[in-house]
Amino acid sequence: QAAASLQHPNVVTVFDCGEVEDHLYIAMEYVEGADLEEIIHRRDPLPLHLKLDIISDVLKGLAYAHSRGVVHRDIKPANILVTEDGRG
C-alpha cells in the first residue's frame, strides 16, 4: 500500500491493491512498451546512450521510492518497464 502513495515519472502508478477471496491483487498503470528482459533478449543490442538513459531512469525511480521509505525488493530486468520512447 505504501507504493500506492508514490507519484514519480519513473515509478508505475499503483491505483489499488487488496485481497479478494484469498487472492492478492495490484491494479496499476498500463505502460506501453516492453520489459527490460525482453529488450535484452532481442538480437539488436541497445546503443550505449539508451542503456545509460534506462539505468538513470531506474535509479531516479528507486531513489524517489527509497526517499519515501519504500523498498522494491524484486529488482530484475523482467520488472523494469521501458516505454516505447526508451524511458525506464
MIZA-728992 format. One line per 5 residues: number of its first residue (from 1); for each residue x, y negated, z of N, C-alpha, C. Coordinates in nm, 4 decimals, padded with zeros to 6 digits. Example, Ala and Ser with C-alpha at 12.3 -4.5 7.8 and 13.67 -1.06 7.14 Angstrom:
1 = 01.3190,00.5690,00.7800,01.2300,00.4500,00.7800,01.3200,00.3300,00.7800 | 01.2850,00.2250,00.7080,01.3670,00.1060,00.7140,01.2900,-00.0030,00.7870;
This chain:
1 = 00.0814,00.1200,00.0000,00.0000,00.0000,00.0000,00.0853,-00.1258,00.0000 | 00.2065,-00.1155,00.0550,00.2952,-00.2318,00.0544,00.3292,-00.2721,-00.0884 | 00.3397,-00.1735,-00.1782,00.3721,-00.2032,-00.3182,00.2624,-00.2859,-00.3842 | 00.1396,-00.2726,-00.3371,00.0281,-00.3477,-00.3960,00.0414,-00.4980,-00.3728 | 00.1229,-00.5380,-00.2760,00.1398,-00.6806,-00.2476,00.2482,-00.7447,-00.3333;
6 = 00.3211,-00.6654,-00.4117,00.4316,-00.7183,-00.4917,00.3805,-00.7862,-00.6184 | 00.4307,-00.9048,-00.6454,00.3961,-00.9799,-00.7663,00.5262,-01.0294,-00.8286 | 00.5748,-00.9578,-00.9296,00.7026,-00.9926,-00.9927,00.6999,-00.9432,-01.1371 | 00.7611,-01.0166,-01.2300,00.7593,-00.9756,-01.3711,00.8257,-00.8403,-01.3981 | 00.9160,-00.7966,-01.3098,00.9863,-00.6701,-01.3315,00.9362,-00.5583,-01.2407;
11 = 00.8182,-00.5760,-01.1840,00.7568,-00.4741,-01.0991,00.6149,-00.4518,-01.1498 | 00.5810,-00.3263,-01.1769,00.4463,-00.2931,-01.2233,00.3462,-00.3283,-01.1131 | 00.2377,-00.3934,-01.1511,00.1348,-00.4324,-01.0551,00.0529,-00.3110,-01.0131 | 00.0390,-00.2928,-00.8820,-00.0452,-00.1866,-00.8270,-00.1787,-00.2500,-00.7897 | -00.2863,-00.1994,-00.8493,-00.4194,-00.2544,-00.8249,-00.4885,-00.1898,-00.7054;
16 = -00.4667,-00.0601,-00.6895,-00.5362,00.0112,-00.5829,-00.4646,00.1431,-00.5578 | -00.4795,00.1945,-00.4384,-00.4302,00.3286,-00.4078,-00.5177,00.3855,-00.2972 | -00.5219,00.5153,-00.2912,-00.6055,00.5766,-00.1893,-00.6123,00.7264,-00.2044 | -00.7154,00.7828,-00.1454,-00.7355,00.9269,-00.1473,-00.8828,00.9556,-00.1712 | -00.9090,01.0474,-00.2624,-01.0449,01.0913,-00.2914,-01.0445,01.2434,-00.2898;
21 = -01.1245,01.3013,-00.2029,-01.1358,01.4469,-00.1924,-00.9985,01.5136,-00.1873 | -00.9136,01.4683,-00.0982,-00.7788,01.5227,-00.0761,-00.6831,01.5018,-00.1928 | -00.7153,01.4120,-00.2852,-00.6260,01.3785,-00.3966,-00.5826,01.2333,-00.3826 | -00.4511,01.2122,-00.3784,-00.3981,01.0765,-00.3711,-00.3959,01.0153,-00.5103 | -00.4176,00.8836,-00.5192,-00.4112,00.8163,-00.6486,-00.3482,00.6787,-00.6327;
26 = -00.2910,00.6308,-00.7439,-00.2413,00.4938,-00.7542,-00.2911,00.4397,-00.8873 | -00.3648,00.3302,-00.8846,-00.4103,00.2633,-01.0068,-00.3171,00.1453,-01.0300 | -00.2475,00.1473,-01.1447,-00.1501,00.0417,-01.1704,-00.1607,-00.0119,-01.3117 | -00.0948,-00.1226,-01.3329,-00.0895,-00.1906,-01.4623,-00.0390,-00.0960,-01.5713 | -00.1000,-00.1034,-01.6894,-00.0522,-00.0280,-01.8050,00.0595,-00.1079,-01.8713;
31 = 00.1717,-00.0417,-01.8959,00.2855,-00.1068,-01.9615,00.3028,-00.0455,-02.0996 | 00.2902,-00.1271,-02.2027,00.3081,-00.0830,-02.3412,00.4578,-00.0679,-02.3663 | 00.5010,00.0521,-02.3999,00.6430,00.0765,-02.4248,00.6763,00.2216,-02.3978 | 00.7943,00.2457,-02.3417,00.8406,00.3819,-02.3148,00.9189,00.3820,-02.1845 | 00.9302,00.5003,-02.1245,01.0150,00.5059,-02.0060,01.1607,00.5234,-02.0498;
36 = 01.2508,00.4897,-01.9609,01.3929,00.4895,-01.9942,01.4428,00.6292,-02.0296 | 01.3853,00.7322,-01.9716,01.4255,00.8691,-02.0047,01.3993,00.8984,-02.1530 | 01.2829,00.8580,-02.2030,01.2526,00.8756,-02.3457,01.3531,00.8004,-02.4317 | 01.3835,00.6789,-02.3927,01.4754,00.5953,-02.4700,01.6149,00.6566,-02.4726 | 01.6600,00.7106,-02.3601,01.7930,00.7722,-02.3519,01.8035,00.8907,-02.4470;
41 = 01.6954,00.9664,-02.4641,01.6991,01.0868,-02.5472,01.6770,01.0611,-02.6963 | 01.6555,00.9381,-02.7352,01.6436,00.9067,-02.8780,01.7798,00.9198,-02.9438 | 01.7802,00.9409,-03.0738,01.9061,00.9587,-03.1470,01.9889,00.8314,-03.1542 | 01.9229,00.7170,-03.1701,01.9958,00.5914,-03.1846,02.0267,00.5332,-03.0470 | 02.1547,00.5162,-03.0154,02.1886,00.4583,-02.8848,02.1506,00.3104,-02.8783;
46 = 02.1171,00.2653,-02.7599,02.0845,00.1238,-02.7398,02.2114,00.0399,-02.7477 | 02.2019,-00.0775,-02.8072,02.3167,-00.1685,-02.8052,02.3478,-00.2094,-02.6604 | 02.4734,-00.2399,-02.6349,02.5172,-00.2747,-02.5001,02.4356,-00.3893,-02.4409 | 02.4053,-00.4921,-02.5202,02.3320,-00.6064,-02.4641,02.1923,-00.5663,-02.4160 | 02.1278,-00.4699,-02.4834,01.9958,-00.4236,-02.4380,02.0080,-00.3407,-02.3104;
51 = 02.1122,-00.2579,-02.3029,02.1356,-00.1802,-02.1806,02.1539,-00.2737,-02.0617 | 02.2340,-00.3777,-02.0819,02.2598,-00.4730,-01.9739,02.1335,-00.5498,-01.9356 | 02.0501,-00.5848,-02.0339,01.9231,-00.6530,-02.0052,01.8315,-00.5648,-01.9197 | 01.8225,-00.4369,-01.9557,01.7369,-00.3441,-01.8808,01.7885,-00.3287,-01.7382 | 01.9196,-00.3085,-01.7237,01.9786,-00.2946,-01.5900,01.9517,-00.4197,-01.5068;
56 = 01.9708,-00.5357,-01.5670,01.9475,-00.6620,-01.4964,01.8021,-00.6737,-01.4511 | 01.7087,-00.6399,-01.5392,01.5663,-00.6467,-01.5051,01.5316,-00.5516,-01.3906 | 01.5839,-00.4294,-01.3971,01.5572,-00.3312,-01.2919,01.6115,-00.3815,-01.1584 | 01.7332,-00.4339,-01.1601,01.7928,-00.4836,-01.0359,01.7161,-00.6033,-00.9798 | 01.6654,-00.6894,-01.0663,01.5835,-00.8027,-01.0192,01.4560,-00.7523,-00.9511;
61 = 01.3915,-00.6541,-01.0132,01.2698,-00.5982,-00.9543,01.2966,-00.5294,-00.8214 | 01.4055,-00.4527,-00.8145,01.4407,-00.3847,-00.6896,01.4777,-00.4843,-00.5805 | 01.5544,-00.5865,-00.6159,01.5931,-00.6881,-00.5174,01.4689,-00.7572,-00.4610 | 01.3735,-00.7884,-00.5489,01.2490,-00.8508,-00.5040,01.1740,-00.7578,-00.4083 | 01.1582,-00.6310,-00.4485,01.0869,-00.5349,-00.3636,01.1564,-00.5212,-00.2280;
66 = 01.2885,-00.5090,-00.2296,01.3630,-00.4943,-00.1041,01.3486,-00.6184,-00.0167 | 01.3426,-00.7360,-00.0786,01.3266,-00.8596,-00.0006,01.1907,-00.8646,00.0691 | 01.0957,-00.7845,00.0196,00.9619,-00.7774,00.0789,00.9460,-00.6525,00.1665 | 01.0577,-00.5820,00.1900,01.0539,-00.4647,00.2768,01.0042,-00.3380,00.2105 | 00.9998,-00.3349,00.0771,00.9516,-00.2175,00.0037,01.0710,-00.1452,-00.0581;
71 = 01.0800,-00.0143,-00.0340,01.1854,00.0689,-00.0910,01.1195,00.1690,-00.1851 | 01.1698,00.1806,-00.3086,01.1071,00.2669,-00.4097,01.1238,00.4150,-00.3770 | 01.2420,00.4601,-00.3471,01.2758,00.5970,-00.3079,01.2666,00.7006,-00.4197 | 01.2445,00.6599,-00.5426,01.2439,00.7567,-00.6535,01.2881,00.6888,-00.7829 | 01.4005,00.6178,-00.7767,01.4521,00.5505,-00.8958,01.5177,00.6540,-00.9858;
76 = 01.4672,00.6664,-01.1059,01.5230,00.7558,-01.2079,01.4735,00.7059,-01.3427 | 01.5394,00.7451,-01.4513,01.5004,00.6947,-01.5837,01.3525,00.7147,-01.6172 | 01.2935,00.8254,-01.5760,01.1524,00.8511,-01.6071,01.0589,00.7529,-01.5365 | 01.1056,00.6879,-01.4301,01.0228,00.5930,-01.3558,01.0549,00.4476,-01.3871 | 01.1384,00.4251,-01.4868,01.1704,00.2891,-01.5299,01.1025,00.2659,-01.6640;
81 = 01.0080,00.1740,-01.6668,00.9342,00.1451,-01.7892,00.9987,00.0286,-01.8622 | 01.0118,00.0443,-01.9932,01.0711,-00.0596,-02.0773,00.9646,-00.1032,-02.1770 | 00.9351,-00.2325,-02.1779,00.8328,-00.2847,-02.2679,00.8817,-00.2802,-02.4124 | 00.7891,-00.2991,-02.5050,00.8249,-00.2956,-02.6468,00.9258,-00.4034,-02.6840 | 00.9293,-00.5122,-02.6055,01.0277,-00.6174,-02.6347,01.1579,-00.5993,-02.5560;
86 = 01.1751,-00.4813,-02.4939,01.3019,-00.4470,-02.4304,01.3193,-00.4920,-02.2877 | 01.2107,-00.5312,-02.2211,01.2209,-00.5738,-02.0812,01.1978,-00.4546,-01.9896 | 01.2787,-00.4469,-01.8842,01.2681,-00.3360,-01.7890,01.1865,-00.3722,-01.6679;
